[in-house]
Amino acid sequence: MKVKDIKLNEEVTMNGFKYIYKGVNKIRMSGYWVQKVVFKGLENVPDKHFDLPVGNKDIKDLKIEIETQ
């Protein structure tokens, strides 16, 4: 499964921390806007922003586990 195949607002675990997948969004960097793959951190964990090519990588390569309920 690729990162881009994760459903929006789906809960995932990366390196033992929980995140919610927010898809590709524009985020503000210092002085400009850029599109990134965004994972919103839960439980006082900072958000993770990845460059767009990461969307084509396999989730196992990034050690992402999808939470099953």
N, C-alpha and C positions, 0 to 999 in steps of 0.2 A: 504494500500500500504506500502511496506517495503522500507527502505532506499536503499537497493541494487537494487530496481526496478526503481529508478530514472535514467533517461537517462543522459549520459555524456554531459557535458556543458549545462545542463538545469539550468535555473535561479530559485532559491528558496529564500524564506524569512525565517529567523530564528530570533526570538526575535526582530522583527522590522528592522533587517539589511539584506541586499541583498548579496547573495553568488551564485557562480557557482559551481555545483557539478563536481568534477574531478575524482571520483571513488577511487579505492584502489591504492595508490602509495607508493613507498618507500621514506621516508623523513629522513633527517639527524638529529639525536638527538646529544647531546653532546658526541662525541666519537664513535657512532655506527649508523647503519641504521636500520629502523624499518618500517613495513608496517602499514599504517593507512588509514582510510576513510577520504578523503580530500575535504573540501569546500573552494574554493578560494574567499576571501573577495573582494567586490566591494566598491568603494567610500571611500577609506582610512579606511577600516575595516580589522583588522588582519584575517589571514586564520584560519580556525577551523580544527583540526585534532582529529579524534575519533578512539578508538580501534576497531579492526575488528568485535567483537561481535555486535557492534552498527548497522552493516549492516543488521542484522536480525530483528531489532526493527521496530515498526510501526512509520510512520512519524508523526502521531498525538502525540505519546508519547514524541517526541523530539521538538514538536511545530514547525514543518517544514511545510511551505505552498508553493506549487508549483505555480509559476507565470504563469498566463494564459494571452495570448496576443490576 
